[in-house]
Amino acid sequence: MVDPDPAVVETLRGAGCVFAEEEAALLETAAGEGGDLALMLARRVRGEPLEQVLGWAEFCGLRIRVAPGVFVPRRRTEALVRLGAAAARSAGDRPVVVDLCCGTGAVGVAVAGLVPAVELHAADLDPDAVACARLNVTTGRVHEGDLYDALPDELRGRVDVLLVNAPYVPSDEVRLMPPEARLHEHRVALDGGADGLDLHRRTAAEAAGWLAPRGCLLIETSPHQAARTARICAEAGLVVEVLGADPVRVARAISPAPGRLAE
């Protein structure tokens, strides 16, 4: 990484960037690869997320393309990837993996990178996210639409691993989020409804019809919402446990095989 220009560092520090030196080095490297340093610096000073300014985010050791307005993949979501990869490996040959509410497609791409034999599908409602995901998902298919409406019927009853990082911030708390998210990521990627769990309810309600026998639904949630997310999945007929540690939890919900309960 380049030694950053002190003037760039001071400009970023003056704008409130805590890691000004690291950000300056990244911006200068990007400028050396064909970017416009003055323009990128101005965008960052205005408060745009660094990843949107650079055009990429590091996630699970991968460089994921990020577009303006699209949800930036968070490091905390790497826990969802690890669990998803483990579930895919245990599902046998050519497991079907679906990344629902995919944003950039980072979660599905990262799982496919760990388990190369997967049949990967990703879906999102936001056209900008779909366009971005199509840049990242190079060995799978990306679909546009509202939750399961986006998926082809051929996947019904075949999904081995259903990965969901749907928005789970309560509507009244979106205003409390950092400006980088609140002002520069589309609200549809942040707002989870009155209690933050609207998308969890909708996802769980139809999951059984899409999951293969013993298929696995993995939903990222927060520590204080985890018990309610788990209850929502259990009420949908799935066998649930909550995994993980702060700052997130993952509700793992398994579809019982016909005529038996999941172990």
C-alpha positions in Angstrom: 0.0 0.0 0.0 1.3 3.5 -0.9 2.4 6.0 1.7 -0.4 8.5 1.7 -0.1 12.2 1.0 -0.3 14.0 4.3 -2.6 16.6 2.7 -5.1 13.9 1.8 -4.8 12.4 5.3 -5.5 15.8 6.9 -8.5 16.4 4.6 -10.0 13.0 5.6 -9.2 13.5 9.2 -10.9 16.9 9.1 -14.0 15.3 7.7 -14.1 12.9 10.7 -12.6 9.8 9.1 -11.2 7.8 12.0 -8.9 5.7 9.8 -7.7 8.6 7.7 -4.3 7.2 6.8 -5.7 3.8 5.7 -8.4 5.5 3.7 -6.0 7.9 2.0 -3.8 5.1 0.9 -6.7 3.2 -0.6 -8.0 6.3 -2.4 -4.5 7.0 -3.8 -4.1 3.4 -4.9 -7.4 3.6 -6.7 -6.4 6.9 -8.3 -3.2 5.2 -9.6 -5.4 2.5 -11.2 -7.3 5.1 -13.2 -9.5 6.9 -10.6 -9.9 10.6 -10.1 -8.4 11.3 -6.7 -9.9 14.8 -6.3 -13.3 13.5 -7.2 -13.1 10.4 -4.9 -11.8 12.6 -2.1 -14.6 15.0 -2.4 -17.2 12.2 -2.4 -15.6 10.7 0.7 -15.6 14.1 2.5 -19.3 14.5 1.7 -19.9 11.3 3.7 -20.2 8.6 1.0 -19.1 5.2 2.3 -15.5 4.5 1.4 -16.5 1.2 -0.4 -18.9 3.1 -2.7 -16.3 5.6 -3.5 -13.7 2.9 -4.2 -16.2 0.8 -6.1 -15.5 -2.3 -4.0 -15.5 -3.8 -0.5 -13.4 -6.5 1.0 -15.5 -9.4 2.2 -14.3 -12.9 3.1 -11.1 -12.2 1.4 -12.8 -11.2 -1.8 -13.1 -7.9 -3.6 -16.8 -7.3 -4.1 -18.1 -4.7 -6.5 -20.2 -2.0 -4.8 -22.3 0.6 -6.5 -23.8 3.9 -5.2 -26.9 3.3 -3.1 -26.3 -0.4 -2.8 -25.9 -1.9 0.7 -22.3 -2.3 1.6 -21.5 -5.9 2.8 -20.5 -5.8 6.5 -17.7 -7.9 8.1 -20.2 -9.2 10.7 -22.1 -11.0 7.9 -19.0 -13.3 7.4 -20.6 -15.4 10.2 -23.5 -16.1 7.9 -21.1 -17.2 5.1 -19.3 -19.6 7.4 -22.5 -21.3 8.4 -23.8 -21.3 4.9 -20.7 -22.9 3.6 -20.8 -25.6 6.2 -24.5 -26.3 5.4 -23.7 -26.5 1.7 -20.9 -29.0 2.2 -23.1 -31.2 4.2 -25.9 -31.1 1.5 -24.1 -33.5 -0.9 -23.1 -33.0 -4.5 -24.1 -29.8 -6.4 -26.1 -28.2 -3.5 -28.6 -25.4 -4.5 -27.8 -22.2 -2.6 -30.0 -19.1 -2.7 -28.9 -15.7 -1.6 -32.2 -13.8 -0.9 -32.1 -10.0 -0.4 -28.7 -10.4 -1.9 -27.6 -6.7 -2.3 -24.2 -6.9 -4.0 -24.4 -10.7 -4.0 -21.5 -10.9 -1.5 -22.9 -13.7 0.7 -23.7 -16.1 -2.1 -20.4 -15.3 -3.9 -18.4 -16.0 -0.8 -20.2 -19.3 -0.1 -19.6 -20.3 -3.7 -15.9 -19.5 -3.3 -15.7 -21.8 -0.3 -17.9 -24.6 -1.9 -17.2 -24.3 -5.7 -19.7 -27.0 -6.7 -22.8 -25.0 -5.6 -25.7 -24.1 -7.9 -26.0 -20.4 -6.9 -29.0 -18.2 -7.3 -29.2 -14.6 -5.9 -32.2 -12.3 -5.8 -33.1 -8.7 -4.8 -35.9 -6.3 -5.2 -33.7 -3.2 -5.8 -32.7 -2.9 -9.5 -29.5 -1.2 -8.6 -28.6 -4.1 -6.3 -29.5 -6.6 -9.0 -27.2 -4.8 -11.5 -24.4 -4.8 -9.0 -24.9 -8.4 -8.1 -24.7 -9.4 -11.7 -21.1 -8.0 -11.8 -20.2 -10.1 -8.8 -22.1 -13.4 -9.4 -20.1 -14.8 -12.3 -20.9 -18.5 -11.7 -24.6 -18.3 -10.9 -27.8 -16.5 -11.8 -29.2 -13.2 -10.4 -33.0 -12.6 -10.3 -34.9 -9.4 -9.7 -38.1 -9.4 -7.7 -39.7 -9.4 -4.3 -38.4 -12.3 -2.2 -39.5 -15.6 -3.6 -41.4 -14.0 -6.5 -38.0 -13.4 -8.0 -37.0 -17.1 -8.1 -37.8 -19.5 -10.9 -40.4 -22.2 -10.1 -37.9 -24.9 -10.9 -36.3 -24.2 -7.5 -39.3 -25.1 -5.4 -38.5 -27.9 -3.1 -34.9 -28.0 -4.2 -33.1 -25.3 -2.2 -30.5 -26.8 0.1 -29.3 -23.6 1.7 -31.3 -20.4 1.8 -29.2 -17.4 2.9 -31.1 -14.3 4.1 -29.5 -11.0 5.1 -32.7 -9.1 4.9 -33.0 -5.6 6.5 -33.8 -5.9 10.2 -33.5 -2.4 11.5 -36.9 -1.2 12.9 -38.3 1.7 10.9 -38.1 4.2 13.7 -34.4 3.4 14.3 -33.2 3.9 10.7 -32.8 7.6 11.6 -30.3 6.6 14.3 -28.0 4.8 11.9 -24.6 6.3 10.9 -25.0 8.8 8.1 -22.9 6.6 5.7 -25.7 4.0 5.8 -28.7 6.2 6.4 -28.0 8.7 3.6 -26.1 6.6 1.1 -27.7 3.2 1.1 -31.2 2.7 -0.2 -33.8 2.6 2.5 -35.2 -0.7 1.2 -31.9 -2.3 2.2 -32.2 -1.0 5.8 -35.8 -0.8 6.9 -37.2 -4.0 8.4 -40.6 -2.6 9.3 -42.1 -1.6 12.7 -40.2 -4.1 14.8 -37.5 -4.9 12.1 -38.8 -8.4 11.5 -41.2 -8.0 8.6 -38.9 -9.6 6.1 -38.1 -12.4 8.5 -41.8 -13.2 8.8 -42.3 -13.2 5.1 -39.2 -15.3 4.4 -40.1 -17.9 7.1 -43.7 -18.2 6.0 -42.9 -19.5 2.6 -39.5 -21.2 3.2 -40.8 -24.7 3.6 -42.2 -24.7 0.0 -38.8 -23.8 -1.4 -36.4 -25.8 0.8 -35.4 -29.3 0.0 -36.1 -32.0 2.7 -33.7 -31.1 5.5 -32.9 -27.9 3.7 -31.5 -25.1 5.8 -32.7 -21.4 6.2 -30.0 -19.1 7.7 -31.2 -15.6 8.7 -28.9 -12.9 10.1 -30.5 -11.1 13.0 -29.4 -9.0 16.0 -28.8 -10.4 19.5 -31.9 -8.7 20.9 -34.1 -9.9 18.0 -32.8 -13.4 17.8 -35.4 -15.1 20.0 -38.2 -13.5 18.0 -36.7 -14.4 14.7 -36.3 -18.0 15.9 -39.9 -18.1 17.1 -41.1 -16.8 13.7 -39.3 -19.6 12.0 -40.6 -22.2 14.5 -44.2 -21.0 13.9 -43.6 -21.6 10.2 -42.9 -25.3 10.9 -39.1 -25.2 10.9 -36.8 -26.6 13.5 -34.7 -23.7 14.8 -31.6 -22.9 16.7 -29.8 -19.6 17.2 -26.0 -19.5 16.6 -23.2 -16.9 16.8 -22.0 -14.2 19.1 -22.1 -10.4 19.1 -22.6 -8.3 17.0 -25.0 -10.7 15.2 -26.9 -13.9 15.6 -27.9 -16.4 12.9 -31.1 -18.3 13.1 -30.6 -21.7 11.5 -34.0 -23.2 10.6 -34.2 -26.7 9.1 -37.0 -28.1 7.0 -37.9 -31.5 8.4 -37.8 -34.5 6.0 -41.2 -35.8 5.1 -42.6 -37.9 8.0 -39.9 -37.1 10.5 -38.5 -34.3 12.6 -35.2 -32.8 12.0 -32.6 -33.9 14.4 
